[in-house]
């Protein structure tokens, strides 16, 4: 076994972690400019919001790079003088437990956490009522006289851990705050007023990973409780799945409540509509370059030859997470080969194995009706009914990708195209 080659692939495997780039060091090492138009749209809506309380919806395909882009956007907003609170709802609550009450409560504790981190003083009479359960839990479970979060400073890790693991605590919060949403919102507004007065900065809250909730949960939360979510008197960016915007009632509600402040981040378009089906089709160079650069930042050309990197980029369909996921699987295959004594690189054979793994993942979730929807979408670049639940599920699951230029059109994930061709459901590529 080559120790050097093992170490090279281990480093690349670490660099190809599927988590978004949110830490400043990771952004500095791996950030490649992309989605600048989306950043510009968000910046305009935030900086030109003279009400100081605008709500923005940010949407896009799962895995298209929204989380990393929001982290970069948050960094730029901090540089421009905003007090930015950026957090993932998934760090606090399981997806099945997310409600409008928990979203508002999570804003409160993240405001306190960010203020504590930045040494911005807050009134105890304002913060302590948010964490009554914290003191009780500490006394009963750790024999501490009071919670560290109450006595010796805000212990965010303690609170986050309890929220994530203790269903009884989540029930307590629901019972405490759900009947008094207006009181919770009022407390949020006072928190923000204190932060803005003491930090001398305007607050911007960005809530990530709401777009990873089940479509039914998103529908329920935003349709039934949008007034409560939009009641806080400060700037908030909410994320939602792109499939949710195909619901005419929900989209109309969001357009109305946000004053049409909806930003949709498109998938990077590798081909113009229909071009992929043509012989000798050439991908769009200005799209390919940044995606290939993302790979080169994380793995050396010695391990990933340029021609294989190009193929991987094409297999990604322009979805950032799929790009990284595919190379991540290639590295896992190579690490196993190196341990068997092979001095390997990511070649055509390795790529073929990785594509097969992902193809099987897609295949296990598809029904006969799904294949028919996929076939129609492939042939027409649109389904029979873009609002049908089966199509929305395929869109949410990345089986179908949405692209935009002068119009919205759809294509299948390139690996799903491979699957459909293997089954003889669509013609082989020219």
matplotlib code that plots the C-alpha trace (Angstrom):
import matplotlib.pyplot as plt

x = [0.0, 1.3, 1.2, 1.6, -1.3, -3.5, -2.8, -3.5, -6.9, -7.7, -7.1, -9.2, -12.0, -12.0, -12.0, -15.0, -17.3, -20.9, -21.6, -21.9, -19.1, -20.2, -17.0, -14.8, -11.7, -13.6, -14.9, -11.4, -9.9, -12.7, -15.0, -15.3, -17.5, -20.9, -24.5, -23.4, -26.7, -28.6, -26.2, -26.9, -30.7, -30.5, -28.2, -30.5, -33.6, -31.8, -29.8, -32.7, -35.3, -36.2, -38.9, -36.1, -38.4, -38.6, -39.0, -37.4, -37.9, -34.8, -35.4, -33.7, -33.0, -31.6, -27.9, -27.5, -25.3, -27.8, -26.2, -22.7, -24.0, -25.9, -22.8, -20.9, -23.7, -23.8, -20.1, -20.5, -23.4, -21.2, -18.5, -21.1, -22.1, -25.0, -25.4, -26.0, -27.6, -27.2, -28.3, -29.6, -33.0, -31.6, -29.1, -31.9, -34.9, -35.5, -37.4, -40.6, -40.6, -40.3, -43.3, -43.8, -43.4, -40.1, -38.8, -39.6, -38.1, -35.0, -34.6, -34.7, -32.0, -29.7, -30.1, -28.9, -26.1, -24.8, -25.0, -23.1, -20.5, -20.0, -20.2, -23.3, -25.1, -28.7, -31.1, -31.4, -35.1, -35.5, -33.5, -34.2, -37.9, -36.8, -34.8, -36.8, -36.8, -33.0, -32.6, -35.1, -33.3, -29.9, -31.1, -32.8, -30.2, -26.8, -27.3, -26.2, -28.0, -29.0, -28.3, -24.9, -27.0, -28.6, -25.9, -22.5, -23.4, -25.4, -24.5, -25.7, -24.2, -26.1, -29.4, -28.8, -28.1, -31.2, -33.4, -32.1, -32.4, -35.2, -38.8, -40.2, -38.3, -39.7, -43.2, -42.5, -41.5, -44.6, -46.9, -45.1, -45.0, -47.6, -50.5, -48.5, -47.0, -47.6, -45.7, -42.8, -42.7, -42.7, -39.8, -38.0, -38.5, -37.2, -34.2, -33.4, -33.9, -31.4, -28.9, -29.2, -28.8, -25.8, -24.0, -24.9, -25.8, -29.0, -30.0, -30.4, -31.6, -31.0, -32.7, -31.2, -32.4, -36.1, -35.9, -35.0, -38.4, -41.0, -43.2, -46.3, -44.6, -43.5, -47.0, -48.5, -46.1, -46.1, -49.7, -51.2, -48.8, -47.2, -48.6, -46.8, -43.6, -43.6, -44.7, -41.2, -40.1, -36.7, -35.2, -35.4, -34.5, -36.4, -35.5, -38.1, -37.9, -38.3, -41.1, -43.1, -43.3, -45.2, -48.2, -50.2, -51.9, -48.6, -46.7, -49.5, -49.4, -45.6, -45.7, -48.3, -46.7, -43.2, -44.2, -42.8, -39.4, -38.7, -35.2, -34.9, -31.4, -31.2, -29.3, -26.1, -27.1, -24.5, -26.4, -29.0, -32.4, -32.2, -28.5, -27.5, -29.5, -27.5, -24.4, -21.1, -23.0, -20.6, -21.4, -21.5, -17.9, -18.7, -20.8, -18.2, -15.2, -16.3, -17.7, -14.4, -12.5, -14.6, -13.1, -9.6, -9.7, -10.5, -8.6, -5.3, -5.1, -2.8, -5.7, -8.4, -7.3, -9.0, -10.9, -12.5, -13.3, -15.1, -17.1, -18.0, -19.2, -21.4, -22.9, -23.7, -26.3, -25.0, -26.1, -23.2, -23.9, -24.1, -20.7, -19.1, -21.0, -19.8, -16.2, -16.6, -17.8, -14.9, -12.5, -14.1, -13.7, -10.0, -9.3, -10.5, -8.3, -5.2, -5.6, -5.6, -2.2, -3.3, -1.7, -4.9, -6.3, -9.9, -10.2, -13.0, -13.5, -13.8, -16.1, -18.3, -18.6, -19.5, -22.2, -23.6, -24.0, -25.9, -28.0, -29.0, -30.0, -32.3, -33.7, -34.8, -37.2, -38.9, -42.3, -43.9, -45.8, -42.6, -40.9, -43.8, -43.6, -39.8, -40.3, -42.8, -40.6, -37.6, -39.4, -41.2, -38.9, -42.0, -44.4, -48.1, -48.8, -46.1, -48.3, -48.9, -47.5, -45.6, -43.8, -43.1, -41.6, -39.3, -38.3, -37.7, -35.6, -33.4, -34.6, -35.8, -33.9, -35.4, -33.5, -34.2, -33.4, -36.3, -38.6, -38.7, -37.8, -37.0, -34.6, -33.7, -30.7, -28.0, -27.6, -31.4, -31.1, -28.6, -31.1, -33.9, -31.7, -30.6, -34.3, -35.0, -37.5, -35.7, -33.3, -29.6, -27.6, -26.1]
y = [0.0, 3.4, 5.5, 8.7, 7.8, 6.8, 10.2, 12.1, 10.4, 10.8, 14.6, 14.8, 12.8, 15.3, 18.2, 16.6, 16.5, 17.0, 19.6, 23.2, 25.6, 27.8, 28.2, 31.2, 29.0, 26.6, 29.5, 30.9, 27.6, 26.3, 29.1, 29.6, 32.5, 31.3, 32.3, 36.0, 37.0, 35.4, 37.2, 40.5, 40.0, 39.2, 42.1, 44.5, 43.3, 43.5, 46.8, 48.7, 47.6, 50.9, 49.3, 47.5, 44.5, 42.9, 39.1, 37.3, 33.8, 32.1, 28.9, 26.5, 22.8, 20.8, 20.6, 23.6, 25.4, 27.6, 27.0, 27.8, 30.8, 32.1, 31.7, 33.8, 36.3, 36.5, 37.2, 40.1, 41.5, 41.4, 43.3, 45.8, 46.5, 44.1, 42.0, 38.7, 35.7, 32.7, 29.3, 25.9, 24.8, 21.2, 22.0, 22.5, 20.4, 17.2, 17.9, 16.3, 18.6, 21.9, 24.2, 27.9, 28.1, 26.3, 28.5, 31.7, 30.2, 29.2, 32.8, 33.9, 31.6, 32.2, 35.9, 35.4, 33.1, 35.5, 38.4, 36.4, 35.5, 39.1, 40.4, 42.4, 42.9, 41.8, 42.2, 39.0, 39.9, 39.5, 36.3, 34.2, 33.6, 31.9, 29.3, 28.3, 24.7, 24.9, 25.6, 22.9, 20.4, 21.2, 20.7, 17.4, 15.8, 17.2, 18.2, 21.7, 24.4, 26.3, 26.1, 27.3, 29.1, 31.2, 31.6, 31.8, 33.0, 31.5, 27.9, 27.4, 23.9, 22.7, 24.1, 22.9, 19.3, 19.2, 20.5, 18.0, 14.9, 15.6, 15.4, 16.4, 19.7, 20.4, 19.7, 22.1, 24.8, 24.2, 24.3, 27.4, 29.6, 28.3, 29.9, 33.1, 33.7, 37.4, 37.5, 35.5, 37.9, 40.9, 39.4, 38.9, 42.5, 43.7, 41.4, 42.9, 46.4, 45.8, 44.2, 47.0, 49.7, 48.1, 46.7, 49.8, 47.5, 46.4, 42.8, 40.3, 36.7, 34.0, 30.6, 27.8, 24.2, 24.9, 23.8, 20.3, 19.7, 17.5, 19.3, 18.7, 20.2, 23.3, 23.7, 23.5, 25.8, 28.6, 28.4, 28.3, 30.4, 32.9, 35.8, 34.7, 34.0, 37.4, 39.3, 40.0, 43.6, 42.9, 41.5, 37.7, 35.4, 32.1, 29.1, 26.9, 24.0, 24.9, 22.4, 24.4, 27.3, 25.1, 25.2, 28.1, 28.9, 28.9, 30.9, 33.5, 33.7, 34.1, 36.7, 38.7, 38.5, 39.3, 42.0, 39.6, 39.3, 35.8, 34.8, 31.6, 30.2, 28.4, 25.2, 25.9, 25.2, 23.1, 23.0, 25.1, 23.5, 20.4, 20.7, 17.7, 15.4, 16.6, 14.8, 16.4, 18.8, 21.2, 22.3, 26.0, 26.9, 29.7, 27.2, 24.4, 26.4, 27.3, 23.8, 22.2, 24.8, 23.7, 20.2, 21.4, 23.3, 20.1, 17.4, 17.4, 16.8, 13.9, 12.1, 13.4, 13.9, 16.9, 14.8, 12.8, 16.0, 17.2, 14.0, 14.3, 17.8, 16.8, 13.9, 16.4, 18.2, 21.5, 20.6, 21.5, 18.8, 16.1, 17.3, 16.9, 13.7, 11.9, 12.7, 11.8, 8.3, 8.0, 8.8, 6.1, 3.6, 4.6, 4.5, 0.8, 0.1, 1.7, -0.4, -3.5, -2.4, -0.7, 2.6, 4.0, 7.3, 8.3, 6.8, 5.8, 2.5, 4.2, 6.8, 4.1, 2.4, 5.7, 6.4, 2.9, 3.5, 6.7, 5.1, 2.3, 4.9, 6.6, 3.3, 2.1, 5.1, 5.0, 3.5, 2.6, 5.9, 7.8, 6.3, 7.5, 11.0, 11.0, 9.8, 12.6, 15.2, 14.0, 14.1, 17.4, 19.3, 19.6, 17.2, 16.8, 18.6, 20.6, 20.8, 17.0, 15.6, 12.8, 15.4, 17.6, 14.7, 13.9, 17.6, 17.6, 14.4, 15.7, 13.1, 16.1, 19.3, 22.8, 25.2, 28.7, 31.1, 33.0, 30.2, 27.5, 24.0, 20.7, 17.9, 14.6, 14.2, 12.9, 9.7, 9.2, 9.6, 6.7, 4.7, 5.4, 4.4, 1.2, 0.3, 1.1, 3.9, 6.6, 6.5, 6.2, 9.4, 10.1]
z = [0.0, -0.9, 2.2, 0.2, -2.1, 0.9, 2.5, -0.7, -1.1, 2.6, 2.4, -0.8, 0.9, 3.8, 1.4, -0.4, 2.7, 1.6, 4.2, 2.9, 3.4, 6.3, 8.4, 7.4, 7.0, 4.6, 2.6, 2.3, 1.1, -1.2, -2.2, -5.9, -7.1, -8.3, -8.0, -8.1, -9.6, -6.7, -4.2, -6.0, -5.7, -2.0, -1.4, -3.2, -1.2, 2.1, 1.7, 0.0, 2.5, 4.1, 6.2, 8.0, 8.4, 5.0, 4.6, 1.7, 0.4, -1.0, -3.0, -5.3, -5.8, -2.9, -3.3, -5.7, -3.3, -1.4, 2.0, 0.9, -1.0, 2.1, 4.2, 1.7, 1.5, 5.3, 5.4, 2.9, 4.9, 8.1, 6.2, 5.2, 8.8, 9.5, 12.6, 10.9, 12.6, 10.2, 11.4, 10.2, 11.6, 11.4, 14.1, 16.6, 15.6, 13.7, 10.5, 11.8, 14.8, 12.9, 13.4, 13.2, 16.9, 16.9, 14.0, 16.0, 19.1, 17.2, 16.1, 19.7, 21.0, 18.0, 18.5, 22.1, 21.0, 18.4, 20.9, 23.5, 21.0, 20.0, 23.6, 23.0, 26.3, 26.7, 29.6, 31.8, 32.3, 28.6, 28.0, 31.1, 30.4, 27.1, 29.0, 32.1, 30.9, 30.7, 34.4, 35.3, 33.0, 34.5, 38.1, 37.4, 35.1, 36.0, 39.6, 38.7, 40.9, 37.8, 34.1, 32.8, 30.2, 33.0, 35.6, 33.9, 30.4, 27.5, 27.0, 23.4, 23.0, 26.0, 24.8, 21.2, 22.4, 24.6, 21.9, 19.4, 21.7, 24.2, 22.8, 26.2, 26.0, 22.5, 23.9, 26.8, 24.4, 22.3, 25.3, 26.6, 23.5, 21.0, 22.8, 23.2, 19.7, 19.9, 23.2, 21.7, 18.7, 21.0, 22.9, 19.6, 18.6, 22.0, 21.7, 18.2, 19.5, 22.3, 19.9, 17.4, 20.0, 21.7, 18.6, 16.5, 13.6, 11.9, 12.4, 9.6, 10.3, 7.8, 8.4, 6.4, 5.7, 5.8, 2.2, 3.3, 5.1, 3.5, 1.1, 3.2, 6.3, 4.3, 2.9, 6.4, 8.1, 5.5, 4.4, 7.9, 9.9, 7.5, 9.4, 12.6, 10.7, 9.1, 12.2, 13.6, 12.9, 11.4, 8.2, 7.8, 4.9, 4.9, 2.6, 1.0, -1.5, -5.1, -5.5, -3.0, -5.4, -7.8, -5.4, -6.8, -3.5, -1.5, -4.1, -4.2, -0.4, -0.4, -3.2, -1.3, 2.1, 1.0, -1.5, -4.2, -2.5, -3.8, -5.0, -6.9, -7.3, -10.7, -11.3, -13.3, -16.9, -18.7, -22.0, -23.7, -24.0, -26.1, -26.9, -24.8, -27.2, -30.2, -31.6, -30.5, -28.1, -26.4, -22.8, -21.9, -21.0, -18.6, -16.5, -16.7, -15.6, -12.1, -11.4, -12.5, -10.4, -7.4, -7.9, -8.5, -5.2, -3.3, -5.1, -7.1, -10.9, -10.0, -8.5, -10.8, -14.4, -16.1, -18.7, -15.8, -13.9, -17.0, -17.2, -13.5, -14.0, -16.9, -14.7, -12.0, -14.1, -12.7, -9.2, -6.8, -4.2, -6.9, -8.2, -4.8, -4.0, -7.2, -6.5, -2.8, -3.8, -6.3, -3.4, -1.3, -4.0, -4.5, -0.8, -0.7, -3.8, -2.2, 0.9, -1.4, -2.7, -5.9, -6.9, -8.3, -9.5, -10.4, -13.9, -16.2, -14.3, -10.9, -12.3, -13.8, -10.4, -8.7, -11.3, -10.9, -7.1, -7.6, -10.4, -8.1, -5.4, -7.9, -9.1, -5.7, -5.2, -8.6, -9.4, -12.8, -12.7, -12.0, -15.1, -17.2, -15.8, -16.4, -20.0, -20.8, -19.1, -21.0, -24.4, -23.9, -21.4, -19.2, -17.5, -18.2, -15.0, -13.2, -10.1, -9.8, -6.5, -8.2, -10.4, -7.4, -5.5, -8.5, -8.6, -4.8, -5.1, -8.0, -10.4, -12.4, -12.6, -13.4, -15.6, -16.6, -19.4, -21.2, -19.9, -17.3, -18.7, -17.2, -17.9, -16.1, -13.9, -16.2, -14.2, -14.4, -18.1, -18.0, -16.0, -18.5, -21.4, -19.7, -19.3, -23.0, -22.0, -23.9, -26.9, -26.3, -26.5, -30.0]

ax = plt.figure().add_subplot(projection="3d")
ax.plot(x, y, z, "-o")
ax.set_aspect("equal")
plt.show()
